[in-house]
Amino acid sequence: MDKIKIYPNKKSPKMFKNKYLELLTRTHPIVVNVMYIIIALIGLGYYYFYHDSNVLVIIGGFFLGVFTWTLAEYLMHRFLYHKIKDASFNSGIQYMFHGVHHKYPTDESRLVLPVVPSLLIASLFLGLFYAIMGAFAFVFASGFLIAYITYMNIHYNIHKSSPSKKYRFWWEHHNTHHYEQHDRAFGVSSPLWDYIFGTMPEEDRKTIEIETLEE
């Protein structure tokens, strides 16, 4: 397999010449956190007041959504953000959505999926959930969204700072994906699906070349 170069000490280049389009490619996690917490609370409240006030049903549906996110996270990371054939990321839609983050992994402004594509993807998921489970989708999707922002915050803190006791496990697993084996360790918030699908990292194996450049 061809090795892929990454540049951990360099800011990512602009993706668009238009300054407004470029602005839409960079997002702070606070914006996404607030946005999805509000949407999740609205979904839970709507279901509780207009469909079913059974708290156990709501809690069960919420945590089912949380669990489902861990699978969605793995599948999107492995099969959408990386190319299926060789897990590369340096061209096409993979580069725009994810490859730029791999090339410049410490650029804080590229650590969070921007608001516009994030909302588009969330809308597609909600539409799918509603088609399958009707109004219960508002509960399920709320858990899904909260799990998403939990993943997002873990991911942001992994890249933003050096390893700490709080994030040590996630830091080691995810940075193996970034700095050693780009075709392994696709789970960020949980390694569960890496175990199940056989993509846990292998010892003494490298697919990455790191080139350190000054900003």
MDTraj code that builds the backbone (N, CA, C; nanometers):
import mdtraj as md
import numpy as np

residues = "MET ASP LYS ILE LYS ILE TYR PRO ASN LYS LYS SER PRO LYS MET PHE LYS ASN LYS TYR LEU GLU LEU LEU THR ARG THR HIS PRO ILE VAL VAL ASN VAL MET TYR ILE ILE ILE ALA LEU ILE GLY LEU GLY TYR TYR TYR PHE TYR HIS ASP SER ASN VAL LEU VAL ILE ILE GLY GLY PHE PHE LEU GLY VAL PHE THR TRP THR LEU ALA GLU TYR LEU MET HIS ARG PHE LEU TYR HIS LYS ILE LYS ASP ALA SER PHE ASN SER GLY ILE GLN TYR MET PHE HIS GLY VAL HIS HIS LYS TYR PRO THR ASP GLU SER ARG LEU VAL LEU PRO VAL VAL PRO SER LEU LEU ILE ALA SER LEU PHE LEU GLY LEU PHE TYR ALA ILE MET GLY ALA PHE ALA PHE VAL PHE ALA SER GLY PHE LEU ILE ALA TYR ILE THR TYR MET ASN ILE HIS TYR ASN ILE HIS LYS SER SER PRO SER LYS LYS TYR ARG PHE TRP TRP GLU HIS HIS ASN THR HIS HIS TYR GLU GLN HIS ASP ARG ALA PHE GLY VAL SER SER PRO LEU TRP ASP TYR ILE PHE GLY THR MET PRO GLU GLU ASP ARG LYS THR ILE GLU ILE GLU THR LEU GLU GLU".split()
xyz = np.array([
    [0.0835, -0.1201, 0.0000],
    [0.0000, 0.0000, 0.0000],
    [0.0868, 0.1249, 0.0000],
    [0.0502, 0.2247, -0.0839],
    [0.1253, 0.3489, -0.0883],
    [0.1069, 0.4255, 0.0420],
    [0.2152, 0.4823, 0.0895],
    [0.2067, 0.5604, 0.2115],
    [0.1538, 0.7003, 0.1802],
    [0.0871, 0.7616, 0.2784],
    [0.0251, 0.8917, 0.2615],
    [0.0924, 0.9908, 0.3542],
    [0.1295, 1.1071, 0.3008],
    [0.1954, 1.2085, 0.3821],
    [0.0925, 1.2949, 0.4541],
    [0.1240, 1.3306, 0.5785],
    [0.0429, 1.4248, 0.6541],
    [0.1332, 1.5326, 0.7113],
    [0.0732, 1.6491, 0.7421],
    [0.1498, 1.7654, 0.7844],
    [0.0945, 1.8183, 0.9167],
    [0.1374, 1.7616, 1.0279],
    [0.0761, 1.7942, 1.1572],
    [0.1059, 1.9334, 1.2092],
    [0.2070, 2.0008, 1.1583],
    [0.2423, 2.1324, 1.2110],
    [0.2117, 2.2448, 1.1129],
    [0.1153, 2.2218, 1.0252],
    [0.0830, 2.3223, 0.9251],
    [-0.0673, 2.3429, 0.9176],
    [-0.1098, 2.4687, 0.8994],
    [-0.2507, 2.4996, 0.8827],
    [-0.2972, 2.4549, 0.7444],
    [-0.4228, 2.4155, 0.7348],
    [-0.4761, 2.3712, 0.6066],
    [-0.4970, 2.4898, 0.5125],
    [-0.4833, 2.4675, 0.3815],
    [-0.5067, 2.5754, 0.2849],
    [-0.6552, 2.6035, 0.2704],
    [-0.6870, 2.7155, 0.2067],
    [-0.8264, 2.7484, 0.1794],
    [-0.8840, 2.6482, 0.0803],
    [-1.0124, 2.6174, 0.0970],
    [-1.0801, 2.5253, 0.0069],
    [-1.1559, 2.5994, -0.1029],
    [-1.1909, 2.7270, -0.0758],
    [-1.2635, 2.8083, -0.1733],
    [-1.2010, 2.9470, -0.1818],
    [-1.2018, 3.0059, -0.3015],
    [-1.1533, 3.1425, -0.3191],
    [-1.2519, 3.2428, -0.2601],
    [-1.3803, 3.2115, -0.2697],
    [-1.4824, 3.2993, -0.2152],
    [-1.4770, 3.2970, -0.0624],
    [-1.4642, 3.4149, -0.0006],
    [-1.4437, 3.4201, 0.1446],
    [-1.5659, 3.3719, 0.2220],
    [-1.6858, 3.3876, 0.1641],
    [-1.8062, 3.3438, 0.2338],
    [-1.8202, 3.1917, 0.2304],
    [-1.7883, 3.1334, 0.1154],
    [-1.7887, 2.9873, 0.1077],
    [-1.6822, 2.9282, 0.1988],
    [-1.5664, 2.9918, 0.2009],
    [-1.4579, 2.9440, 0.2866],
    [-1.4972, 2.9512, 0.4332],
    [-1.5685, 3.0577, 0.4706],
    [-1.6138, 3.0735, 0.6087],
    [-1.7047, 2.9582, 0.6502],
    [-1.7829, 2.9068, 0.5563],
    [-1.8753, 2.7972, 0.5858],
    [-1.8046, 2.6636, 0.6054],
    [-1.6748, 2.6555, 0.5731],
    [-1.6015, 2.5297, 0.5888],
    [-1.5356, 2.5178, 0.7256],
    [-1.5459, 2.6217, 0.8074],
    [-1.4803, 2.6222, 0.9380],
    [-1.5837, 2.6495, 1.0471],
    [-1.5843, 2.5663, 1.1497],
    [-1.6869, 2.5767, 1.2538],
    [-1.6274, 2.5485, 1.3909],
    [-1.6710, 2.6232, 1.4913],
    [-1.6300, 2.5954, 1.6291],
    [-1.7298, 2.4974, 1.6905],
    [-1.6833, 2.4033, 1.7725],
    [-1.7746, 2.3023, 1.8291],
    [-1.8870, 2.3594, 1.9143],
    [-1.8678, 2.4759, 1.9748],
    [-1.9743, 2.5351, 2.0567],
    [-2.1000, 2.5566, 1.9733],
    [-2.0812, 2.6005, 1.8491],
    [-2.1956, 2.6266, 1.7604],
    [-2.2758, 2.4988, 1.7379],
    [-2.2068, 2.3901, 1.7076],
    [-2.2737, 2.2635, 1.6795],
    [-2.3338, 2.2044, 1.8066],
    [-2.2630, 2.2160, 1.9185],
    [-2.3166, 2.1678, 2.0462],
    [-2.4503, 2.2333, 2.0789],
    [-2.4539, 2.3645, 2.0749],
    [-2.5763, 2.4380, 2.1091],
    [-2.6885, 2.4024, 2.0122],
    [-2.6555, 2.3981, 1.8837],
    [-2.7558, 2.3711, 1.7811],
    [-2.8228, 2.2356, 1.8012],
    [-2.7428, 2.1309, 1.8231],
    [-2.8005, 1.9966, 1.8324],
    [-2.8613, 1.9670, 1.9690],
    [-2.8127, 2.0295, 2.0738],
    [-2.8776, 2.0134, 2.2045],
    [-3.0186, 2.0718, 2.1995],
    [-3.0323, 2.1879, 2.1376],
    [-3.1644, 2.2501, 2.1244],
    [-3.2574, 2.1624, 2.0408],
    [-3.2064, 2.1124, 1.9269],
    [-3.2882, 2.0269, 1.8399],
    [-3.3301, 1.8989, 1.9130],
    [-3.2362, 1.8388, 1.9881],
    [-3.2675, 1.7157, 2.0617],
    [-3.3734, 1.7403, 2.1689],
    [-3.3615, 1.8499, 2.2414],
    [-3.4598, 1.8815, 2.3451],
    [-3.5979, 1.9072, 2.2850],
    [-3.5996, 1.9740, 2.1704],
    [-3.7272, 1.9983, 2.1029],
    [-3.7907, 1.8656, 2.0607],
    [-3.7077, 1.7761, 2.0059],
    [-3.7580, 1.6449, 1.9634],
    [-3.8153, 1.5653, 2.0799],
    [-3.7434, 1.5629, 2.1915],
    [-3.7908, 1.4908, 2.3099],
    [-3.9198, 1.5523, 2.3653],
    [-3.9203, 1.6847, 2.3719],
    [-4.0389, 1.7528, 2.4235],
    [-4.1600, 1.7320, 2.3345],
    [-4.1386, 1.7376, 2.2042],
    [-4.2493, 1.7168, 2.1104],
    [-4.3078, 1.5773, 2.1258],
    [-4.2220, 1.4769, 2.1359],
    [-4.2719, 1.3403, 2.1498],
    [-4.3436, 1.3233, 2.2839],
    [-4.2876, 1.3772, 2.3900],
    [-4.3456, 1.3621, 2.5242],
    [-4.4849, 1.4261, 2.5327],
    [-4.4989, 1.5463, 2.4800],
    [-4.6243, 1.6205, 2.4972],
    [-4.7305, 1.5855, 2.3926],
    [-4.6888, 1.5379, 2.2763],
    [-4.7867, 1.5167, 2.1698],
    [-4.8037, 1.3707, 2.1271],
    [-4.7190, 1.2789, 2.1796],
    [-4.7294, 1.1405, 2.1351],
    [-4.7348, 1.0401, 2.2500],
    [-4.6342, 1.0412, 2.3372],
    [-4.6300, 0.9394, 2.4429],
    [-4.5468, 0.9931, 2.5586],
    [-4.6082, 1.0026, 2.6762],
    [-4.5372, 1.0564, 2.7927],
    [-4.4728, 0.9477, 2.8778],
    [-4.4664, 0.8246, 2.8263],
    [-4.4034, 0.7137, 2.8978],
    [-4.2516, 0.7364, 2.9031],
    [-4.2023, 0.7680, 3.0227],
    [-4.0621, 0.8044, 3.0381],
    [-3.9685, 0.6879, 3.0045],
    [-4.0081, 0.5656, 3.0399],
    [-3.9239, 0.4490, 3.0118],
    [-3.9085, 0.4276, 2.8619],
    [-4.0162, 0.4485, 2.7877],
    [-4.0103, 0.4370, 2.6412],
    [-3.9159, 0.5420, 2.5845],
    [-3.9253, 0.6627, 2.6364],
    [-3.8407, 0.7715, 2.5878],
    [-3.6937, 0.7440, 2.6196],
    [-3.6660, 0.6994, 2.7421],
    [-3.5269, 0.6688, 2.7799],
    [-3.4720, 0.5554, 2.6940],
    [-3.5527, 0.4504, 2.6747],
    [-3.5083, 0.3379, 2.5929],
    [-3.4800, 0.3784, 2.4498],
    [-3.5697, 0.4578, 2.3911],
    [-3.5499, 0.5036, 2.2539],
    [-3.4297, 0.5949, 2.2410],
    [-3.4099, 0.6793, 2.3416],
    [-3.2959, 0.7713, 2.3414],
    [-3.1640, 0.6937, 2.3386],
    [-3.1510, 0.5951, 2.4268],
    [-3.0249, 0.5206, 2.4326],
    [-3.0081, 0.4237, 2.3159],
    [-3.1171, 0.3823, 2.2556],
    [-3.1061, 0.3060, 2.1313],
    [-3.0468, 0.3940, 2.0219],
    [-3.0881, 0.5204, 2.0204],
    [-3.0299, 0.6158, 1.9252],
    [-2.8826, 0.6391, 1.9511],
    [-2.8452, 0.6468, 2.0786],
    [-2.7043, 0.6630, 2.1152],
    [-2.6218, 0.5459, 2.0626],
    [-2.6703, 0.4248, 2.0867],
    [-2.5981, 0.3062, 2.0430],
    [-2.5882, 0.3007, 1.8897],
    [-2.6969, 0.3350, 1.8232],
    [-2.6975, 0.3312, 1.6772],
    [-2.5973, 0.4296, 1.6192],
    [-2.5787, 0.5440, 1.6866],
    [-2.4793, 0.6395, 1.6373],
    [-2.3407, 0.5767, 1.6283],
    [-2.3038, 0.4941, 1.7258],
    [-2.1683, 0.4371, 1.7235],
    [-2.1452, 0.3539, 1.5974],
    [-2.2513, 0.2863, 1.5504],
    [-2.2392, 0.2101, 1.4253],
    [-2.2349, 0.3041, 1.3063],
    [-2.3209, 0.4051, 1.3058],
    [-2.3222, 0.5013, 1.1956],
    [-2.1880, 0.5733, 1.1846],
    [-2.1321, 0.6102, 1.2991],
    [-2.0005, 0.6759, 1.3027],
    [-1.8955, 0.5893, 1.2353],
    [-1.8938, 0.4626, 1.2709],
    [-1.7962, 0.3696, 1.2136],
    [-1.8167, 0.3549, 1.0629],
    [-1.9401, 0.3303, 1.0206],
    [-1.9677, 0.3050, 0.8795],
    [-1.9385, 0.4272, 0.7929],
    [-1.9762, 0.5457, 0.8402],
    [-1.9484, 0.6668, 0.7618],
    [-1.7987, 0.6939, 0.7536],
    [-1.7313, 0.6760, 0.8661],
    [-1.5872, 0.6998, 0.8672],
    [-1.5156, 0.6029, 0.7737],
    [-1.5553, 0.4792, 0.7764],
    [-1.4852, 0.3785, 0.6959],
    [-1.5228, 0.3819, 0.5477],
    [-1.6515, 0.3998, 0.5179],
    [-1.6976, 0.3819, 0.3802],
    [-1.7384, 0.5102, 0.3079],
    [-1.7543, 0.6208, 0.3809],
    [-1.7879, 0.7479, 0.3172],
    [-1.6707, 0.8442, 0.3203],
    [-1.6082, 0.8595, 0.4370],
    [-1.4987, 0.9549, 0.4503],
    [-1.3658, 0.9003, 0.3996],
    [-1.3551, 0.7692, 0.3880],
    [-1.2391, 0.7057, 0.3257],
    [-1.2871, 0.6260, 0.2049],
    [-1.2041, 0.6143, 0.1048],
    [-1.2426, 0.5372, -0.0137],
    [-1.2474, 0.3887, 0.0203],
    [-1.3477, 0.3217, -0.0333],
    [-1.3712, 0.1819, 0.0014],
    [-1.2535, 0.0936, -0.0394],
    [-1.1938, 0.1218, -0.1544],
    [-1.0900, 0.0340, -0.2084],
    [-0.9663, 0.0270, -0.1200],
    [-0.9141, 0.1421, -0.0798],
    [-0.7855, 0.1435, -0.0082],
    [-0.7837, 0.2358, 0.1143],
    [-0.9002, 0.2875, 0.1524],
    [-0.9125, 0.3773, 0.2682],
    [-0.8370, 0.5085, 0.2504],
    [-0.8022, 0.5449, 0.1259],
    [-0.7357, 0.6731, 0.1021],
    [-0.8364, 0.7871, 0.1167],
    [-0.7852, 0.9120, 0.1157],
    [-0.8716, 1.0257, 0.1442],
    [-0.8259, 1.1515, 0.0716],
    [-0.7311, 1.1413, -0.0232],
    [-0.6703, 1.2610, -0.0774],
    [-0.7309, 1.3160, -0.2051],
    [-0.8524, 1.2774, -0.2413],
    [-0.9154, 1.3354, -0.3593],
    [-1.0665, 1.3215, -0.3486],
    [-1.1368, 1.3992, -0.4325],
    [-1.2816, 1.3885, -0.4397],
    [-1.3534, 1.4318, -0.3132],
    [-1.4729, 1.3782, -0.2951],
    [-1.5549, 1.4151, -0.1800],
    [-1.4886, 1.3750, -0.0489],
    [-1.4084, 1.2684, -0.0528],
    [-1.3388, 1.2247, 0.0691],
    [-1.2422, 1.3325, 0.1180],
    [-1.1748, 1.3999, 0.0252],
    [-1.0811, 1.5045, 0.0683],
    [-1.1574, 1.6230, 0.1259],
    [-1.2655, 1.6637, 0.0593],
    [-1.3401, 1.7813, 0.1047],
    [-1.4003, 1.7600, 0.2431],
    [-1.4568, 1.6412, 0.2665],
    [-1.5246, 1.6157, 0.3935],
    [-1.4293, 1.5705, 0.5042],
    [-1.3201, 1.5038, 0.4673],
    [-1.2401, 1.4387, 0.5713],
    [-1.0897, 1.4421, 0.5455],
    [-1.0520, 1.4354, 0.4179],
    [-0.9095, 1.4270, 0.3863],
    [-0.8291, 1.5474, 0.4296],
    [-0.8904, 1.6659, 0.4209],
    [-0.8189, 1.7869, 0.4631],
    [-0.7859, 1.7791, 0.6120],
    [-0.8732, 1.7161, 0.6883],
    [-0.8465, 1.6965, 0.8310],
    [-0.7324, 1.5977, 0.8512],
    [-0.7257, 1.4932, 0.7694],
    [-0.6165, 1.3973, 0.7797],
    [-0.4831, 1.4609, 0.7414],
    [-0.4838, 1.5429, 0.6391],
    [-0.3597, 1.6064, 0.5931],
    [-0.3071, 1.7069, 0.6953],
    [-0.4010, 1.7766, 0.7616],
    [-0.3646, 1.8820, 0.8573],
    [-0.4395, 1.8568, 0.9886],
    [-0.4013, 1.7537, 1.0614],
    [-0.4826, 1.7066, 1.1746],
    [-0.4863, 1.7969, 1.2967],
    [-0.3969, 1.8961, 1.3055],
    [-0.3998, 1.9835, 1.4228],
    [-0.4605, 2.1203, 1.3921],
    [-0.5161, 2.1378, 1.2752],
    [-0.5856, 2.2620, 1.2414],
    [-0.7212, 2.2604, 1.3119],
    [-0.7338, 2.3363, 1.4201],
    [-0.8533, 2.3325, 1.5038],
    [-0.9799, 2.3713, 1.4275],
    [-0.9675, 2.4565, 1.3265],
    [-1.0854, 2.5029, 1.2537],
    [-1.1428, 2.3961, 1.1614],
    [-1.0684, 2.2835, 1.1446],
    [-1.1160, 2.1754, 1.0579],
    [-1.1553, 2.0501, 1.1374],
    [-1.1702, 2.0626, 1.2669],
    [-1.1974, 1.9454, 1.3495],
    [-1.3453, 1.9118, 1.3611],
    [-1.4316, 2.0026, 1.3177],
    [-1.5757, 1.9842, 1.3306],
    [-1.6393, 1.9960, 1.1928],
    [-1.7308, 1.9039, 1.1614],
    [-1.8029, 1.9124, 1.0346],
    [-1.8832, 2.0421, 1.0333],
    [-1.8661, 2.1269, 0.9310],
    [-1.9350, 2.2559, 0.9259],
    [-2.0872, 2.2439, 0.9342],
    [-2.1508, 2.3528, 0.9742],
    [-2.2941, 2.3533, 1.0037],
    [-2.3786, 2.3097, 0.8842],
    [-2.3528, 2.3647, 0.7659],
    [-2.4393, 2.3364, 0.6507],
    [-2.4377, 2.1882, 0.6124],
    [-2.3208, 2.1276, 0.5840],
    [-2.3242, 1.9832, 0.5534],
    [-2.3707, 1.8986, 0.6710],
    [-2.3409, 1.9434, 0.7933],
    [-2.3852, 1.8695, 0.9109],
    [-2.5377, 1.8646, 0.9177],
    [-2.6035, 1.9771, 0.8950],
    [-2.7493, 1.9817, 0.8982],
    [-2.8106, 1.9023, 0.7834],
    [-2.7472, 1.9052, 0.6681],
    [-2.7976, 1.8275, 0.5542],
    [-2.7947, 1.6781, 0.5855],
    [-2.6825, 1.6313, 0.6414],
    [-2.6709, 1.4894, 0.6766],
    [-2.7686, 1.4537, 0.7874],
    [-2.7812, 1.5414, 0.8883],
    [-2.8757, 1.5164, 0.9985],
    [-3.0188, 1.5086, 0.9460],
    [-3.0531, 1.5933, 0.8494],
    [-3.1880, 1.5921, 0.7923],
    [-3.2152, 1.4611, 0.7186],
    [-3.1147, 1.4114, 0.6473],
    [-3.1301, 1.2837, 0.5773],
    [-3.1535, 1.1698, 0.6766],
    [-3.0775, 1.1708, 0.7854],
    [-3.0959, 1.0673, 0.8880],
    [-3.2353, 1.0774, 0.9507],
    [-3.2764, 1.1985, 0.9850],
    [-3.4077, 1.2152, 1.0477],
    [-3.5185, 1.1692, 0.9537],
    [-3.5060, 1.2036, 0.8255],
    [-3.6052, 1.1584, 0.7283],
    [-3.6117, 1.0071, 0.7194],
    [-3.4943, 0.9427, 0.7215],
    [-3.4892, 0.7966, 0.7180],
    [-3.5518, 0.7374, 0.8428],
    [-3.5160, 0.7929, 0.9599],
    [-3.5707, 0.7417, 1.0857],
    [-3.7233, 0.7574, 1.0892],
    [-3.7723, 0.8727, 1.0417],
    [-3.9160, 0.8971, 1.0446],
    [-3.9898, 0.8023, 0.9509],
    [-3.9289, 0.7744, 0.8359],
    [-3.9913, 0.6815, 0.7406],
    [-4.0016, 0.5409, 0.7992],
    [-3.9045, 0.5052, 0.8845],
    [-3.9026, 0.3703, 0.9426],
    [-3.9880, 0.3599, 1.0676],
    [-3.9809, 0.4601, 1.1560],
    [-4.0438, 0.4457, 1.2885],
    [-4.1445, 0.5535, 1.3239],
    [-4.1804, 0.6387, 1.2292],
    [-4.2811, 0.7405, 1.2568],
    [-4.2369, 0.8399, 1.3628],
    [-4.3309, 0.8830, 1.4485],
    [-4.3023, 0.9869, 1.5473],
    [-4.1958, 0.9455, 1.6482],
    [-4.1796, 0.8160, 1.6697],
    [-4.0768, 0.7685, 1.7631],
    [-3.9380, 0.8132, 1.7189],
    [-3.9248, 0.8505, 1.5915],
    [-3.7970, 0.8983, 1.5389],
    [-3.7475, 1.0218, 1.6132],
    [-3.8399, 1.1016, 1.6686],
    [-3.7968, 1.2222, 1.7397],
    [-3.7198, 1.1877, 1.8668],
    [-3.7550, 1.0776, 1.9306],
    [-3.6814, 1.0306, 2.0482],
    [-3.5499, 0.9655, 2.0062],
    [-3.5599, 0.8742, 1.9136],
    [-3.4436, 0.8015, 1.8633],
    [-3.3389, 0.8979, 1.8088],
    [-3.3831, 0.9933, 1.7268],
    [-3.2906, 1.0890, 1.6658],
    [-3.2271, 1.1805, 1.7699],
    [-3.2992, 1.2090, 1.8778],
    [-3.2413, 1.2924, 1.9845],
    [-3.1212, 1.2234, 2.0476],
    [-3.1344, 1.0927, 2.0750],
    [-3.0205, 1.0172, 2.1265],
    [-2.9071, 1.0112, 2.0250],
    [-2.9419, 0.9958, 1.8999],
    [-2.8447, 0.9908, 1.7908],
    [-2.7656, 1.1210, 1.7849],
    [-2.8348, 1.2347, 1.7958],
    [-2.7689, 1.3652, 1.7887],
    [-2.6800, 1.3910, 1.9102],
    [-2.7272, 1.3546, 2.0281],
    [-2.6453, 1.3753, 2.1482],
    [-2.5206, 1.2871, 2.1425],
    [-2.5350, 1.1653, 2.0911],
    [-2.4176, 1.0791, 2.0739],
    [-2.3216, 1.1393, 1.9725],
    [-2.3778, 1.2016, 1.8684],
    [-2.2925, 1.2663, 1.7685],
    [-2.2089, 1.3781, 1.8299],
    [-2.2718, 1.4652, 1.9079],
    [-2.1923, 1.5752, 1.9628],
    [-2.0957, 1.5250, 2.0704],
    [-2.1282, 1.4132, 2.1370],
    [-2.0318, 1.3519, 2.2289],
    [-1.9093, 1.3062, 2.1520],
    [-1.9320, 1.2376, 2.0407],
    [-1.8220, 1.1977, 1.9518],
    [-1.7428, 1.3201, 1.9061],
    [-1.8141, 1.4236, 1.8640],
    [-1.7488, 1.5446, 1.8132],
    [-1.6587, 1.6075, 1.9182],
    [-1.7060, 1.6132, 2.0425],
    [-1.6263, 1.6735, 2.1496],
    [-1.5055, 1.5881, 2.1852],
    [-1.5218, 1.4556, 2.1854],
    [-1.4073, 1.3669, 2.2075],
    [-1.3040, 1.3888, 2.0984],
    [-1.3501, 1.3904, 1.9736],
    [-1.2608, 1.4072, 1.8596],
    [-1.1879, 1.5412, 1.8654],
    [-1.2618, 1.6461, 1.8983],
    [-1.2019, 1.7800, 1.9067],
    [-1.0931, 1.7847, 2.0133],
    [-1.1218, 1.7277, 2.1293],
    [-1.0249, 1.7319, 2.2389],
    [-0.9043, 1.6411, 2.2139],
    [-0.9236, 1.5326, 2.1412],
    [-0.8112, 1.4465, 2.1047],
    [-0.7077, 1.5252, 2.0247],
    [-0.7559, 1.6030, 1.9270],
    [-0.6650, 1.6744, 1.8372],
    [-0.6173, 1.8076, 1.8943],
    [-0.6960, 1.8672, 1.9813],
    [-0.6642, 2.0003, 2.0309],
    [-0.5546, 1.9990, 2.1369],
    [-0.5424, 1.8903, 2.2092],
    [-0.4488, 1.8888, 2.3210],
    [-0.3691, 1.7599, 2.3263],
    [-0.2630, 1.7624, 2.4033],
    [-0.1820, 1.6430, 2.4247],
    [-0.2605, 1.5459, 2.5126],
    [-0.2216, 1.4197, 2.5151],
    [-0.3015, 1.3208, 2.5880],
    [-0.3134, 1.3514, 2.7370],
    [-0.4320, 1.3319, 2.7898],
    [-0.4562, 1.3464, 2.9333],
    [-0.5227, 1.2186, 2.9820],
    [-0.5322, 1.2036, 3.1125],
    [-0.5961, 1.0840, 3.1678],
    [-0.7400, 1.0724, 3.1191],
    [-0.8075, 1.1853, 3.1045],
    [-0.9470, 1.1864, 3.0667],
    [-0.9689, 1.1286, 2.9272],
    [-0.8798, 1.1607, 2.8347],
    [-0.8984, 1.1199, 2.6951],
    [-0.7916, 1.0214, 2.6488],
    [-0.7149, 0.9648, 2.7398],
    [-0.5990, 0.8841, 2.7025],
    [-0.6357, 0.7677, 2.6083],
    [-0.7381, 0.6920, 2.6425],
    [-0.7739, 0.5764, 2.5611],
    [-0.8130, 0.6194, 2.4203],
    [-0.9031, 0.7177, 2.4126],
    [-0.9481, 0.7646, 2.2811],
    [-0.8324, 0.8253, 2.2027],
    [-0.7454, 0.8978, 2.2717],
    [-0.6309, 0.9621, 2.2068],
    [-0.5417, 0.8573, 2.1404],
    [-0.5093, 0.7529, 2.2127],
    [-0.4207, 0.6498, 2.1579],
    [-0.4848, 0.5775, 2.0398],
    [-0.6136, 0.5421, 2.0526],
    [-0.6812, 0.4676, 1.9458],
    [-0.6946, 0.5528, 1.8194],
    [-0.7398, 0.6763, 1.8356],
    [-0.7650, 0.7601, 1.7182],
    [-0.6357, 0.8063, 1.6519],
    [-0.5347, 0.8353, 1.7308],
    [-0.4105, 0.8813, 1.6701],
    [-0.3347, 0.7681, 1.6011],
    [-0.3646, 0.6446, 1.6363],
    [-0.3136, 0.5328, 1.5569],
    [-0.3698, 0.5418, 1.4154],
    [-0.4980, 0.5758, 1.4044],
    [-0.5624, 0.5933, 1.2738],
    [-0.4976, 0.7075, 1.1958],
    [-0.4654, 0.8167, 1.2639],
    [-0.4102, 0.9337, 1.1958],
    [-0.2620, 0.9203, 1.1629],
    [-0.1836, 0.8656, 1.2555],
    [-0.0384, 0.8744, 1.2434],
    [0.0318, 0.7409, 1.2180],
    [-0.0436, 0.6326, 1.2158],
    [0.0201, 0.5031, 1.1908],
    [-0.0507, 0.4204, 1.0827],
    [-0.1817, 0.3979, 1.0994],
    [-0.2545, 0.3089, 1.0076],
    [-0.3875, 0.3728, 0.9693],
    [-0.3918, 0.4385, 0.8556],
    [-0.5122, 0.5120, 0.8159],
    [-0.6278, 0.4203, 0.7771],
    [-0.6001, 0.2907, 0.7607],
    [-0.7047, 0.1950, 0.7250],
    [-0.7466, 0.1072, 0.8433],
    [-0.7198, 0.1540, 0.9628],
    [-0.7588, 0.0855, 1.0858],
    [-0.8137, 0.1891, 1.1845],
    [-0.8782, 0.1402, 1.2912],
    [-0.9249, 0.2262, 1.4011],
    [-1.0214, 0.3348, 1.3530],
    [-1.1303, 0.2931, 1.2889],
    [-1.2287, 0.3892, 1.2384],
    [-1.3228, 0.4384, 1.3473],
    [-1.3387, 0.3640, 1.4535],
    [-1.4221, 0.4103, 1.5638],
    [-1.3516, 0.5189, 1.6423],
    [-1.4222, 0.6254, 1.6751],
    [-1.3633, 0.7348, 1.7537],
    [-1.4188, 0.7333, 1.8956],
    [-1.5508, 0.7363, 1.9092],
    [-1.6094, 0.7359, 2.0424],
    [-1.6072, 0.5972, 2.1055],
    [-1.5965, 0.4924, 2.0210],
    [-1.5913, 0.3558, 2.0725],
    [-1.5184, 0.2659, 1.9726],
    [-1.4344, 0.1732, 2.0218],
    [-1.3682, 0.0784, 1.9319],
    [-1.4511, -0.0468, 1.9058],
    [-1.5768, -0.0493, 1.9569],
    [-1.6598, -0.1693, 1.9490],
    [-1.6661, -0.2262, 1.8077],
    [-1.6969, -0.1414, 1.7099],
    [-1.7171, -0.1914, 1.5738],
    [-1.5854, -0.2251, 1.5057],
    [-1.4760, -0.1660, 1.5513],
    [-1.3439, -0.2087, 1.5017],
    [-1.3166, -0.3529, 1.5427],
    [-1.3543, -0.3875, 1.6648],
    [-1.3408, -0.5271, 1.7090],
    [-1.4299, -0.6193, 1.6263],
    [-1.5548, -0.5781, 1.6075],
    [-1.6509, -0.6635, 1.5384],
    [-1.6136, -0.6838, 1.3918],
    [-1.5702, -0.5775, 1.3248],
    [-1.5430, -0.5852, 1.1810],
    [-1.3953, -0.6066, 1.1470],
    [-1.3125, -0.6302, 1.2491],
    [-1.1727, -0.6664, 1.2245],
    [-1.0849, -0.5544, 1.1760],
    [-1.1072, -0.4316, 1.2240],
    [-1.0229, -0.3196, 1.1821],
    [-0.9464, -0.2581, 1.2996],
    [-0.9229, -0.3383, 1.4022],
    [-0.8353, -0.2908, 1.5086],
    [-0.6922, -0.2798, 1.4546],
    [-0.6142, -0.1848, 1.5053],
    [-0.4764, -0.1675, 1.4560],
    [-0.3913, -0.2925, 1.4738],
    [-0.2951, -0.3079, 1.3842],
    [-0.2003, -0.4181, 1.3910],
    [-0.0668, -0.3662, 1.4446],
    [0.0013, -0.4456, 1.5212],
    [0.1291, -0.4042, 1.5784],
    [0.2364, -0.3937, 1.4698],
    [0.3265, -0.2958, 1.4874],
    [0.4432, -0.2784, 1.4004],
    [0.4034, -0.2649, 1.2529],
    [0.3039, -0.1833, 1.2269],
    [0.2603, -0.1602, 1.0895],
    [0.2386, -0.0111, 1.0684],
    [0.2841, 0.0422, 0.9528],
    [0.2704, 0.1846, 0.9229],
    [0.2219, 0.2028, 0.7797],
    [0.1244, 0.2929, 0.7615],
    [0.0821, 0.3294, 0.6272],
    [0.0971, 0.4800, 0.6074],
    [0.1531, 0.5495, 0.7063],
    [0.1582, 0.6942, 0.7086],
    [0.3027, 0.7432, 0.7115],
    [0.3287, 0.8494, 0.6345],
    [0.4554, 0.9215, 0.6456],
    [0.4248, 1.0601, 0.6999],
    [0.4916, 1.0979, 0.8063],
    [0.4675, 1.2284, 0.8680],
    [0.5768, 1.3251, 0.8233],
    [0.5350, 1.4374, 0.7670],
    [0.6279, 1.5424, 0.7256],
    [0.5991, 1.6657, 0.8089],
    [0.6914, 1.7049, 0.8928],
    [0.6715, 1.8185, 0.9827],
    [0.7214, 1.9449, 0.9162],
    [0.6336, 2.0424, 0.9028],
    [0.6659, 2.1705, 0.8412],
    [0.6263, 2.2837, 0.9346],
    [0.7001, 2.3920, 0.9272],
    [0.6645, 2.5100, 1.0056],
    [0.5459, 2.5787, 0.9398],
    [0.4688, 2.6474, 1.0216],
    [0.3531, 2.7206, 0.9670],
    [0.4023, 2.8377, 0.8809],
])
top = md.Topology()
chain = top.add_chain()
for i, resn in enumerate(residues, 1):
    res = top.add_residue(resn, chain, resSeq=i)
    for name in ("N", "CA", "C"):
        top.add_atom(name, md.element.get_by_symbol(name[0]), res)
traj = md.Trajectory(xyz[None], top)
